[in-house]
Amino acid sequence: HVENDKFLELLKEIREQDWCYSREEHELGVHALAVPIYGQDFKVVAALNIVSPTMRTTEEYLIQHILPLLQETARDLRQVL
């Protein structure tokens, strides 16, 4: 379990970087990367994420190669929301 202060600090960091990586938070052997999708009013209306087995991809690969694709797709989706 995460203490309140640590959790709030983590949320602040996620807001600042505008993406989130999690490793085995919900299921062992699985990690995920997510980005927000903003509406025309710049409020978050949804999220776009990818989930992968930790055996098949590394955190570094997800952040270096997949994150830019997720961010680009999220920007594109904003135009149609």
A tleap script that builds the chain and sets N, CA, C and O, in Angstrom:
source leaprc.protein.ff14SB
mol = sequence {
  NHIE VAL GLU ASN ASP LYS PHE LEU GLU LEU
  LEU LYS GLU ILE ARG GLU GLN ASP TRP CYS
  TYR SER ARG GLU GLU HIE GLU LEU GLY VAL
  HIE ALA LEU ALA VAL PRO ILE TYR GLY GLN
  ASP PHE LYS VAL VAL ALA ALA LEU ASN ILE
  VAL SER PRO THR MET ARG THR THR GLU GLU
  TYR LEU ILE GLN HIE ILE LEU PRO LEU LEU
  GLN GLU THR ALA ARG ASP LEU ARG GLN VAL
  CLEU
}
set mol.1.N position { 0.838 -1.190 0.000 }
set mol.1.CA position { 0.000 0.000 0.000 }
set mol.1.C position { 0.879 1.248 0.000 }
set mol.1.O position { 1.979 1.261 0.553 }
set mol.2.N position { 0.366 2.277 -0.628 }
set mol.2.CA position { 1.100 3.531 -0.722 }
set mol.2.C position { 0.542 4.510 0.301 }
set mol.2.O position { -0.673 4.655 0.432 }
set mol.3.N position { 1.418 5.169 1.013 }
set mol.3.CA position { 0.982 6.168 1.980 }
set mol.3.C position { 0.429 7.382 1.239 }
set mol.3.O position { 0.800 7.641 0.094 }
set mol.4.N position { -0.460 8.125 1.899 }
set mol.4.CA position { -1.114 9.271 1.269 }
set mol.4.C position { -0.134 10.270 0.675 }
set mol.4.O position { -0.298 10.676 -0.476 }
set mol.5.N position { 0.876 10.674 1.429 }
set mol.5.CA position { 1.832 11.666 0.934 }
set mol.5.C position { 2.566 11.170 -0.304 }
set mol.5.O position { 2.753 11.919 -1.263 }
set mol.6.N position { 2.979 9.912 -0.282 }
set mol.6.CA position { 3.675 9.341 -1.436 }
set mol.6.C position { 2.742 9.267 -2.637 }
set mol.6.O position { 3.153 9.530 -3.768 }
set mol.7.N position { 1.494 8.911 -2.391 }
set mol.7.CA position { 0.514 8.819 -3.471 }
set mol.7.C position { 0.264 10.189 -4.095 }
set mol.7.O position { 0.229 10.314 -5.319 }
set mol.8.N position { 0.093 11.208 -3.272 }
set mol.8.CA position { -0.132 12.563 -3.782 }
set mol.8.C position { 1.079 13.067 -4.559 }
set mol.8.O position { 0.921 13.750 -5.571 }
set mol.9.N position { 2.272 12.743 -4.104 }
set mol.9.CA position { 3.489 13.123 -4.822 }
set mol.9.C position { 3.557 12.410 -6.171 }
set mol.9.O position { 3.956 13.005 -7.172 }
set mol.10.N position { 3.171 11.150 -6.195 }
set mol.10.CA position { 3.137 10.398 -7.445 }
set mol.10.C position { 2.139 11.010 -8.422 }
set mol.10.O position { 2.440 11.144 -9.608 }
set mol.11.N position { 0.965 11.379 -7.945 }
set mol.11.CA position { -0.030 12.024 -8.812 }
set mol.11.C position { 0.486 13.345 -9.369 }
set mol.11.O position { 0.250 13.666 -10.534 }
set mol.12.N position { 1.180 14.102 -8.549 }
set mol.12.CA position { 1.757 15.370 -9.004 }
set mol.12.C position { 2.764 15.124 -10.126 }
set mol.12.O position { 2.760 15.827 -11.137 }
set mol.13.N position { 3.616 14.134 -9.944 }
set mol.13.CA position { 4.619 13.791 -10.955 }
set mol.13.C position { 3.954 13.359 -12.260 }
set mol.13.O position { 4.391 13.756 -13.340 }
set mol.14.N position { 2.913 12.558 -12.167 }
set mol.14.CA position { 2.194 12.096 -13.355 }
set mol.14.C position { 1.580 13.279 -14.091 }
set mol.14.O position { 1.661 13.357 -15.317 }
set mol.15.N position { 0.968 14.199 -13.355 }
set mol.15.CA position { 0.387 15.395 -13.980 }
set mol.15.C position { 1.444 16.218 -14.703 }
set mol.15.O position { 1.211 16.703 -15.809 }
set mol.16.N position { 2.591 16.373 -14.085 }
set mol.16.CA position { 3.661 17.184 -14.669 }
set mol.16.C position { 4.245 16.557 -15.929 }
set mol.16.O position { 4.521 17.262 -16.900 }
set mol.17.N position { 4.434 15.249 -15.922 }
set mol.17.CA position { 5.019 14.609 -17.099 }
set mol.17.C position { 3.969 14.262 -18.151 }
set mol.17.O position { 4.311 14.001 -19.305 }
set mol.18.N position { 2.703 14.257 -17.765 }
set mol.18.CA position { 1.572 14.035 -18.667 }
set mol.18.C position { 1.508 12.609 -19.218 }
set mol.18.O position { 0.993 12.386 -20.313 }
set mol.19.N position { 2.025 11.662 -18.469 }
set mol.19.CA position { 1.901 10.247 -18.790 }
set mol.19.C position { 2.179 9.434 -17.531 }
set mol.19.O position { 2.693 9.950 -16.538 }
set mol.20.N position { 1.829 8.155 -17.595 }
set mol.20.CA position { 1.983 7.301 -16.417 }
set mol.20.C position { 2.461 5.912 -16.833 }
set mol.20.O position { 1.942 5.320 -17.779 }
set mol.21.N position { 3.443 5.412 -16.122 }
set mol.21.CA position { 3.924 4.051 -16.299 }
set mol.21.C position { 3.624 3.286 -15.015 }
set mol.21.O position { 3.854 3.792 -13.917 }
set mol.22.N position { 3.119 2.088 -15.153 }
set mol.22.CA position { 2.918 1.249 -13.969 }
set mol.22.C position { 3.438 -0.155 -14.247 }
set mol.22.O position { 3.295 -0.685 -15.349 }
set mol.23.N position { 4.031 -0.730 -13.242 }
set mol.23.CA position { 4.603 -2.078 -13.366 }
set mol.23.C position { 3.990 -2.967 -12.301 }
set mol.23.O position { 4.150 -2.742 -11.101 }
set mol.24.N position { 3.291 -3.974 -12.769 }
set mol.24.CA position { 2.722 -4.998 -11.897 }
set mol.24.C position { 1.863 -4.412 -10.781 }
set mol.24.O position { 1.842 -4.939 -9.668 }
set mol.25.N position { 1.161 -3.332 -11.075 }
set mol.25.CA position { 0.276 -2.719 -10.079 }
set mol.25.C position { -0.996 -3.540 -9.875 }
set mol.25.O position { -1.506 -3.643 -8.759 }
set mol.26.N position { -1.503 -4.122 -10.964 }
set mol.26.CA position { -2.756 -4.880 -10.889 }
set mol.26.C position { -2.545 -6.374 -11.080 }
set mol.26.O position { -3.311 -7.194 -10.574 }
set mol.27.N position { -1.495 -6.715 -11.820 }
set mol.27.CA position { -1.262 -8.129 -12.114 }
set mol.27.C position { 0.234 -8.369 -12.288 }
set mol.27.O position { 0.911 -7.606 -12.977 }
set mol.28.N position { 0.738 -9.401 -11.679 }
set mol.28.CA position { 2.149 -9.738 -11.824 }
set mol.28.C position { 2.468 -10.059 -13.276 }
set mol.28.O position { 1.682 -10.709 -13.964 }
set mol.29.N position { 3.621 -9.602 -13.736 }
set mol.29.CA position { 4.056 -9.904 -15.089 }
set mol.29.C position { 3.494 -8.985 -16.151 }
set mol.29.O position { 3.654 -9.243 -17.344 }
set mol.30.N position { 2.834 -7.910 -15.733 }
set mol.30.CA position { 2.217 -6.985 -16.691 }
set mol.30.C position { 2.615 -5.559 -16.318 }
set mol.30.O position { 2.599 -5.180 -15.147 }
set mol.31.N position { 2.970 -4.780 -17.338 }
set mol.31.CA position { 3.182 -3.352 -17.102 }
set mol.31.C position { 2.415 -2.558 -18.150 }
set mol.31.O position { 2.017 -3.094 -19.184 }
set mol.32.N position { 2.212 -1.267 -17.867 }
set mol.32.CA position { 1.353 -0.453 -18.726 }
set mol.32.C position { 1.868 0.976 -18.805 }
set mol.32.O position { 2.597 1.454 -17.936 }
set mol.33.N position { 1.463 1.634 -19.873 }
set mol.33.CA position { 1.804 3.027 -20.111 }
set mol.33.C position { 0.531 3.722 -20.554 }
set mol.33.O position { -0.208 3.189 -21.382 }
set mol.34.N position { 0.262 4.910 -20.012 }
set mol.34.CA position { -0.979 5.614 -20.348 }
set mol.34.C position { -0.721 7.103 -20.534 }
set mol.34.O position { 0.165 7.684 -19.907 }
set mol.35.N position { -1.519 7.705 -21.411 }
set mol.35.CA position { -1.491 9.153 -21.638 }
set mol.35.C position { -2.923 9.666 -21.601 }
set mol.35.O position { -3.854 8.939 -21.947 }
set mol.36.N position { -3.104 10.916 -21.183 }
set mol.36.CA position { -4.452 11.486 -21.175 }
set mol.36.C position { -4.867 11.913 -22.576 }
set mol.36.O position { -4.031 12.229 -23.422 }
set mol.37.N position { -6.169 11.916 -22.798 }
set mol.37.CA position { -6.740 12.492 -24.016 }
set mol.37.C position { -7.532 13.706 -23.569 }
set mol.37.O position { -8.450 13.603 -22.755 }
set mol.38.N position { -7.169 14.844 -24.107 }
set mol.38.CA position { -7.809 16.101 -23.725 }
set mol.38.C position { -8.912 16.453 -24.711 }
set mol.38.O position { -8.807 16.179 -25.906 }
set mol.39.N position { -9.968 17.064 -24.194 }
set mol.39.CA position { -11.024 17.590 -25.039 }
set mol.39.C position { -10.648 18.977 -25.523 }
set mol.39.O position { -9.568 19.482 -25.217 }
set mol.40.N position { -11.546 19.586 -26.279 }
set mol.40.CA position { -11.294 20.917 -26.823 }
set mol.40.C position { -11.092 21.958 -25.723 }
set mol.40.O position { -10.440 22.977 -25.950 }
set mol.41.N position { -11.640 21.714 -24.543 }
set mol.41.CA position { -11.511 22.659 -23.425 }
set mol.41.C position { -10.289 22.359 -22.552 }
set mol.41.O position { -10.157 22.903 -21.455 }
set mol.42.N position { -9.396 21.493 -23.040 }
set mol.42.CA position { -8.161 21.127 -22.351 }
set mol.42.C position { -8.388 20.349 -21.060 }
set mol.42.O position { -7.488 20.265 -20.224 }
set mol.43.N position { -9.568 19.785 -20.887 }
set mol.43.CA position { -9.831 18.906 -19.747 }
set mol.43.C position { -9.676 17.458 -20.201 }
set mol.43.O position { -9.971 17.121 -21.348 }
set mol.44.N position { -9.215 16.615 -19.296 }
set mol.44.CA position { -9.044 15.202 -19.626 }
set mol.44.C position { -10.416 14.565 -19.789 }
set mol.44.O position { -11.261 14.649 -18.897 }
set mol.45.N position { -10.631 13.925 -20.939 }
set mol.45.CA position { -11.908 13.265 -21.204 }
set mol.45.C position { -11.764 11.742 -21.293 }
set mol.45.O position { -12.753 11.013 -21.215 }
set mol.46.N position { -10.531 11.273 -21.455 }
set mol.46.CA position { -10.299 9.833 -21.583 }
set mol.46.C position { -8.802 9.580 -21.422 }
set mol.46.O position { -8.015 10.504 -21.221 }
set mol.47.N position { -8.436 8.321 -21.515 }
set mol.47.CA position { -7.018 7.949 -21.480 }
set mol.47.C position { -6.769 6.886 -22.539 }
set mol.47.O position { -7.658 6.111 -22.892 }
set mol.48.N position { -5.564 6.872 -23.026 }
set mol.48.CA position { -5.139 5.884 -24.005 }
set mol.48.C position { -3.988 5.116 -23.370 }
set mol.48.O position { -3.038 5.719 -22.870 }
set mol.49.N position { -4.070 3.790 -23.388 }
set mol.49.CA position { -3.001 3.033 -22.748 }
set mol.49.C position { -2.645 1.782 -23.523 }
set mol.49.O position { -3.378 1.330 -24.402 }
set mol.50.N position { -1.504 1.244 -23.170 }
set mol.50.CA position { -1.048 -0.023 -23.720 }
set mol.50.C position { -0.580 -0.877 -22.547 }
set mol.50.O position { 0.047 -0.383 -21.609 }
set mol.51.N position { -0.892 -2.148 -22.617 }
set mol.51.CA position { -0.505 -3.103 -21.579 }
set mol.51.C position { 0.325 -4.186 -22.252 }
set mol.51.O position { -0.004 -4.635 -23.350 }
set mol.52.N position { 1.394 -4.603 -21.598 }
set mol.52.CA position { 2.286 -5.588 -22.197 }
set mol.52.C position { 2.854 -6.507 -21.122 }
set mol.52.O position { 3.064 -6.080 -19.987 }
set mol.53.N position { 3.102 -7.760 -21.472 }
set mol.53.CA position { 3.787 -8.641 -20.527 }
set mol.53.C position { 5.212 -8.130 -20.288 }
set mol.53.O position { 5.894 -7.730 -21.232 }
set mol.54.N position { 5.652 -8.143 -19.055 }
set mol.54.CA position { 7.002 -7.675 -18.745 }
set mol.54.C position { 8.071 -8.559 -19.389 }
set mol.54.O position { 9.205 -8.116 -19.568 }
set mol.55.N position { 7.731 -9.787 -19.736 }
set mol.55.CA position { 8.675 -10.692 -20.400 }
set mol.55.C position { 8.940 -10.276 -21.844 }
set mol.55.O position { 9.975 -10.630 -22.409 }
set mol.56.N position { 8.008 -9.523 -22.451 }
set mol.56.CA position { 8.131 -9.191 -23.873 }
set mol.56.C position { 8.669 -7.799 -24.137 }
set mol.56.O position { 9.264 -7.555 -25.187 }
set mol.57.N position { 8.470 -6.882 -23.199 }
set mol.57.CA position { 8.937 -5.512 -23.397 }
set mol.57.C position { 9.534 -4.983 -22.100 }
set mol.57.O position { 9.187 -5.430 -21.007 }
set mol.58.N position { 10.426 -4.032 -22.245 }
set mol.58.CA position { 11.024 -3.405 -21.070 }
set mol.58.C position { 10.369 -2.050 -20.832 }
set mol.58.O position { 9.722 -1.494 -21.720 }
set mol.59.N position { 10.542 -1.533 -19.635 }
set mol.59.CA position { 10.062 -0.183 -19.326 }
set mol.59.C position { 10.706 0.819 -20.279 }
set mol.59.O position { 10.034 1.710 -20.799 }
set mol.60.N position { 11.991 0.670 -20.502 }
set mol.60.CA position { 12.716 1.579 -21.398 }
set mol.60.C position { 12.116 1.562 -22.806 }
set mol.60.O position { 11.932 2.616 -23.414 }
set mol.61.N position { 11.813 0.378 -23.320 }
set mol.61.CA position { 11.226 0.281 -24.660 }
set mol.61.C position { 9.873 0.982 -24.714 }
set mol.61.O position { 9.599 1.739 -25.646 }
set mol.62.N position { 9.036 0.733 -23.725 }
set mol.62.CA position { 7.720 1.377 -23.718 }
set mol.62.C position { 7.853 2.897 -23.709 }
set mol.62.O position { 7.159 3.587 -24.456 }
set mol.63.N position { 8.735 3.415 -22.874 }
set mol.63.CA position { 8.863 4.866 -22.747 }
set mol.63.C position { 9.540 5.479 -23.974 }
set mol.63.O position { 9.122 6.540 -24.437 }
set mol.64.N position { 10.560 4.841 -24.499 }
set mol.64.CA position { 11.284 5.417 -25.635 }
set mol.64.C position { 10.561 5.248 -26.965 }
set mol.64.O position { 10.614 6.140 -27.812 }
set mol.65.N position { 9.890 4.124 -27.160 }
set mol.65.CA position { 9.315 3.835 -28.472 }
set mol.65.C position { 7.795 3.927 -28.531 }
set mol.65.O position { 7.240 4.384 -29.530 }
set mol.66.N position { 7.131 3.502 -27.486 }
set mol.66.CA position { 5.667 3.477 -27.497 }
set mol.66.C position { 5.069 4.789 -27.008 }
set mol.66.O position { 4.058 5.240 -27.546 }
set mol.67.N position { 5.666 5.403 -26.008 }
set mol.67.CA position { 5.133 6.662 -25.475 }
set mol.67.C position { 4.946 7.730 -26.549 }
set mol.67.O position { 3.882 8.348 -26.589 }
set mol.68.N position { 5.927 7.981 -27.423 }
set mol.68.CA position { 5.699 8.996 -28.461 }
set mol.68.C position { 4.509 8.667 -29.369 }
set mol.68.O position { 3.797 9.570 -29.807 }
set mol.69.N position { 4.296 7.397 -29.647 }
set mol.69.CA position { 3.151 6.988 -30.472 }
set mol.69.C position { 1.836 7.232 -29.743 }
set mol.69.O position { 0.874 7.718 -30.337 }
set mol.70.N position { 1.796 6.897 -28.462 }
set mol.70.CA position { 0.590 7.158 -27.669 }
set mol.70.C position { 0.303 8.654 -27.601 }
set mol.70.O position { -0.845 9.072 -27.750 }
set mol.71.N position { 1.333 9.457 -27.378 }
set mol.71.CA position { 1.147 10.908 -27.287 }
set mol.71.C position { 0.645 11.484 -28.609 }
set mol.71.O position { -0.244 12.335 -28.620 }
set mol.72.N position { 1.207 11.027 -29.708 }
set mol.72.CA position { 0.769 11.501 -31.026 }
set mol.72.C position { -0.686 11.110 -31.290 }
set mol.72.O position { -1.467 11.920 -31.787 }
set mol.73.N position { -1.040 9.899 -30.965 }
set mol.73.CA position { -2.414 9.436 -31.162 }
set mol.73.C position { -3.381 10.211 -30.278 }
set mol.73.O position { -4.476 10.563 -30.718 }
set mol.74.N position { -2.989 10.479 -29.040 }
set mol.74.CA position { -3.841 11.262 -28.134 }
set mol.74.C position { -4.069 12.668 -28.690 }
set mol.74.O position { -5.179 13.192 -28.607 }
set mol.75.N position { -3.026 13.281 -29.254 }
set mol.75.CA position { -3.184 14.613 -29.869 }
set mol.75.C position { -4.130 14.544 -31.062 }
set mol.75.O position { -4.974 15.423 -31.242 }
set mol.76.N position { -3.992 13.504 -31.875 }
set mol.76.CA position { -4.876 13.340 -33.034 }
set mol.76.C position { -6.326 13.153 -32.600 }
set mol.76.O position { -7.234 13.719 -33.209 }
set mol.77.N position { -6.547 12.366 -31.559 }
set mol.77.CA position { -7.908 12.127 -31.076 }
set mol.77.C position { -8.553 13.401 -30.548 }
set mol.77.O position { -9.769 13.569 -30.644 }
set mol.78.N position { -7.757 14.286 -29.999 }
set mol.78.CA position { -8.291 15.551 -29.472 }
set mol.78.C position { -9.008 16.333 -30.571 }
set mol.78.O position { -9.992 17.025 -30.309 }
set mol.79.N position { -8.518 16.220 -31.777 }
set mol.79.CA position { -9.107 16.959 -32.895 }
set mol.79.C position { -10.510 16.471 -33.255 }
set mol.79.O position { -11.295 17.217 -33.841 }
set mol.80.N position { -10.826 15.236 -32.911 }
set mol.80.CA position { -12.133 14.681 -33.282 }
set mol.80.C position { -13.107 14.598 -32.115 }
set mol.80.O position { -14.254 14.189 -32.297 }
set mol.81.N position { -12.674 14.975 -30.933 }
set mol.81.CA position { -13.565 14.930 -29.767 }
set mol.81.C position { -14.312 16.231 -29.600 }
set mol.81.O position { -15.107 16.371 -28.671 }
savepdb mol mol.pdb
quit
